[in-house]
Amino acid sequence: MLLGLFPESVSLIQELKKTYRIALLSNINDIHYTSIEDECMPLFLELHDCFLSYKIGMRKPNYDIFLYALDRINIKPENALFIDDAYQNIIAARSLGIQTVHLASQTQLKEALHSLNISI
């Protein structure tokens, strides 16, 4: 369940997208999307790609959604970083060779990015 945006989400994405291609890979359905669309649109507009499960007919942690996103972005798994709060999704991404960060808070995200030498 989406509990809202982290307070600094939009500014963080704006900074990261100066250097990196940023995509969203979400197991969202159309009803949930409609309910969060207004609140999250400022964030969605900053992303290079949005892969929404209800639109593409695939869901995490199935491998097909990761492979689909990698193909569309045209990136090798070892050059991608996947960040998620659900551990089963992290395990699936790792098994494909994707770097991962298991996330619980935005503070943890900033720490993880710094540990990967990703400046924000």
N, C-alpha and C positions, 0 to 999 in steps of 0.2 A: 504494500500500500504506500503510495506516495504521500509523504507527510509535508510536502512543501519544499521549496528551494532552500538550499543552504544560503545564508545571508549574502555571501560574497560570490555566489555561483557565476553570475553574468560577468563580473569583472575578472574573475579567474579565467573563464573561457576566453574572454577578449584578449587577455595577456597570452595565454597558451597558443591561441590560433595564429599569433604572429609568426610562430616558428613551426607549429605542428598542425596536422590535419586532425580535426576533432569531430568525432561521430558519436551518436547516441544509438545504443542497441538496447531496445526495451521490450519487455514482455507486457505490453499494455494492450488493453482491448478498446474498442471504439467508444464505449460508454465512459470508461475511465478517462480516456483522452479528452473527450468532450468536457468532462468535469474539471480538468486541470489546464485546459488549453489557454484560457485567458491569463492565468497566473504564470504559466511556464513559457508563453510565447516569446517574451524577451530573451529567454535562454535558447529556445529552439532556433530563433533567427540568427543567433551567433554561431551555430554549428555548421560545419561543412556538409554533414550527412546525418539523416535521421532514419534509422532502420526500426520501424515499429512492427511488432509481431503481427498485429491484426491486419496490417496492410500487405505484408509479404508472406503470410501463411506459415511462419516458422517461429519456434520458441526456444529460448535458452532453457535448459543446458544442452539441447540437441546440437550436435556438431554442425548440421547443415546451415544453421543461422550464422555461425561464426565464419564458415567457409564462404557463405554468400556475401557477408560484409567485407571480408578480406578481398574477395574477387572484385567487388564493386569499387572498393577503395584502391585496388591494385597495389596491395602491400603484402609482403611475405610475413608469415606468422611471427617470426623472430624479430621483426622490426615493429611489431604492434604492441601496444600496452592496453590491456583490458582492466578496467576498474569496476568492481561490482560489490554489492553488499551481501549477496547470496553465495555461500561457499560452494554449493554444487555447480554454479556457473563458473566460478574460479577454477575448479578442478577440470571442468570440460575445456576451458580455454587453455589451461596449462598443458593438457594432454595433446593439444594441437601445436604446441611450441610457442604459444603466445605468452609474453610477459604479463604478469598479473599483479594487482594490488587488491587485497580484500579490505573493503572500506566500511567503517562504522561512523565516521564523522569527517567534516571538512578539515578540521585540525589534523586529523590523521592523514588526510589526502595531501595536505601541504608538506607534512613530514615525509611521506612516502615519495613524493615528487622530488624533494630535495635529496633524499637518499639515492635516487636514480640519476642525480645530476641534472634534473630538469628545473631550470630556473623560472620563477614566477614573480 
